[in-house]
């Protein structure tokens, strides 16, 4: 298995990611297939964010994640950049795909010039296994109001120091 950065909508993997995103988030957000493709297409950048990474086995995509600057959690626009859209296709769950994707995040974030990342999730105890620090909770209002868990990953501080999690 390898993790690649997707750079073009012409890649045969692109429609698969659009289908995943559309079925997972696009429908919840009321997006058409065309809107989903446009959203995904804007995340295929080499020298800036957002960037899309795909776990591949041969020519088969297994999962994906994205690095983004935008405020992924509208109630906390002060927090950025974000790890977003972490997804493993159901057929490949339980095969260490998530683990390999998470192990690739620090290196890909560092290559993008990032020193920290944020994420929000309802999962407890999952991201901690990969160095993410729980920082507290926040409210999310779309698609429904819910409390989510906020996490921060220190990629590298000055001289490699760890900066405390403060929100």
Buried (B, 14 or more C-beta within 10 A) or exposed (E): BEBBBBEEBEBEBBEBBBBBBBEEBBEEEEBEEEEBBEBBEEBBBEEEBBBBBBBBEEEEBBBBBBBBEEBBBEBBEEBBBBBBBBBBBEEBEEBBBBBBBBEBBBEBBEEBEBBBBBBBBEEEEBBEEBBBBBBEEBEBEEEEEEEBBBBBBBBBEEEEEEEEBEE
